[in-house]
């Protein structure tokens, strides 16, 4: 449980921090697409006897860069690029899992998250990748913000928008590889998006939206892990339900604040 | 001093479609305030995008301050307001945050703002008259105020060239006149070259030194005063 909490702190902070830039760029579903490619990576790792976090990381990054390439070259509209990668990933995963004969409980732990499968090595890998991801975001925060605030204006002024978009996609891939043990491949995208959506309702600036989103993400993960542990529930689903509840509460707060006061 | 903008024999078409621009020759001196007008679909926005290097011409050459537009080394000094420059994100970005983004091209991708950046941001906000709104989210401001915030963002980069694409669309007449007066003041005080693209140019007619009418090519280039009555409305062009 302590290992799960240690990993949860990193995941709870990283997922909304990356999701912040995806949501602003109207790419909320990109996490789902990359997650399905990560499933193919888990299956490949199982089949080849390689560390699944590593194979999931490799396939996720490849999928993320592929989506960005298709979008930027206008080879496909954003949703078509996502669909192509999404379905190819899940199909490859199913075939590879079948070949590996690994349709078992361990696989479901990757899909929906598990408290029990987090090892000390996992925590070290998660901490290393997670801290690297957060450091990259902190260093590039202003450039990434400039890109989402006014992409064309930034492009004219020489900001390398294409490179920043690839960095964002790779950060999303790293987040999924880091989080799949705890939250699950099929649910991690929700943790990237819902805390940011909740924060947007009640924040007062761009920076406060991001920080509030990270706080909601962290609170959802830590509370979700605790509830999952004592109630014997799947952690991924519990965490995402709490994040969804936070979004509803934030929407309620927003509607109360914006409704005209009555005398 | 090199020309701010120099187009020679420029032609452009989107994909395999019909040409949008044909054999365009255009030069703009540094410090000029030029209005580019014309009917919808006449190619004025495309012309601006070609000038800024956002589109590559199929024929001819485009130079900015003496350098090829594509690969121009002084891009950090180009200010651009795209059509309907308004916030497209849901997060409540403040005026100060939007204007601060204008310093990124000058400061580089990594790290935060320095004291000189903060002063430049505050000065740009003051120039467009949004001091009281500096820390308010853009979503709570009027269309005209949002336009001014994006102009302040461009100004924060201390631009040599300011290009505005239909900046008066979607704002009321009062805001259009205020915007025109602001641009004239910036032109006078900063000496910045301004390219003002609009399907109608009434708001800036009194300020611009030069009017360029575009309909596939350039059909008029001169002082607004030289434009004959029936030609005054670009929608009546019969080039």
Interface residues (C-beta under 8 A of the other chain):
Chain A: X20 X23 X24 X139 X140 X142 X143 X145 X146 X148 X149 X150 X152 X153 X154 X155 X156 X157 X158 X159 X160 X164 X200 X203 X204 X205 X206 X207 X209 X210
Chain B: X52 X53 X54 X75 X76 X78 X79 X80 X81 X82 X85 X87 X89 X90 X91 X92 X93 X94 X97 X98 X100 X101 X102 X103 X104 X105 X107 X109 X110 X111 X112 X113 X135 X137 X150 X153 X154 X157 X163
